[in-house]
Amino acid sequence: MKTQVTNLLTSEELIFVNDLSLTENIVNAIISNSKTTGNLLNVEYREKIKKQFPIKESVSTITGRAFAYCEAKDLHAKFI
């Protein structure tokens, strides 16, 4: 699957090709943007990010498509 994570302030887009959830791909984007990619597989670090920057998943009532967002980091994720 392909996931597009967009920074809503800068319009920067990251594309992830994997089988991870929208939430996990937002975590990947946060790790990539903070230049700590050595921690991509560190489960404890990923959990710390999820607690520090809450991520919500939802389904659009208009399109019926799933999406996720992180208000603290202005990130939005969707499957493409």
DRENKE-199687 format. One line per 2 residues: number of its first residue (from 1); for each residue x, y, z of C-alpha. Coordinates in steps of 0.1 Angstrom, whole numbers, plus 5000, padded with zeros to 4 digits. Each point is the difference from the previous one (the first is absolute). Example, Ala and Ser with C-alpha at 12.3 -4.5 7.8 and 13.67 -1.06 7.14 Angstrom:
BEGIN
1	5123/4955/5078; 5014/5034/4993
***
This chain:
BEGIN
1	5000/5000/5000; 5010/5036/4995
3	4995/5026/5027; 5004/5038/4994
5	5009/5020/5030; 4996/5038/4995
7	5012/5028/5021; 4970/5024/4999
9	5022/5031/5007; 5028/4994/4974
11	4982/4977/4976; 5029/4977/5002
13	4990/4964/4991; 5015/4967/5009
15	4990/4968/4983; 5004/4967/5019
17	4996/4966/4982; 4993/4974/5027
19	4973/4982/5018; 5000/5022/5031
21	4970/5019/5013; 4994/5037/4994
23	5010/5007/5036; 5033/4981/4997
25	5008/5019/4968; 4995/5033/5017
27	5024/4988/5027; 5024/4992/4972
29	4996/5035/4986; 5007/5016/5034
31	5031/4978/5005; 5012/5009/4964
33	4994/5037/5005; 5018/5000/5034
35	5030/4983/4983; 5000/4971/5025
37	4995/4973/4974; 5022/4977/5020
39	4970/4996/5023; 4975/4989/4973
41	4999/4964/5014; 5003/5010/5037
43	4966/4991/5014; 5005/5019/5032
45	5009/5032/4981; 4970/4996/4977
47	4977/4996/5031; 5015/5032/5015
49	4992/5019/4968; 4964/4988/5000
51	4996/5012/5036; 5017/5033/4994
53	4982/5007/4967; 4965/4984/5001
55	4989/4987/4966; 4963/4994/4992
57	4986/4978/4973; 4966/5005/4984
59	4979/4994/4969; 4987/5028/4979
61	4962/5003/5000; 5002/5015/4965
63	5023/4976/4982; 5000/4970/5023
65	5038/4999/4999; 5022/4995/5031
67	5024/5027/5011; 5021/5009/5030
69	5013/5032/5014; 5023/5014/5026
71	4990/5035/5010; 5032/5006/5020
73	5022/4995/4969; 4974/5011/4973
75	5002/4967/4982; 4973/4983/4980
77	5002/4964/4986; 4979/4982/4975
79	5003/4968/4979; 5007/5007/4963
***
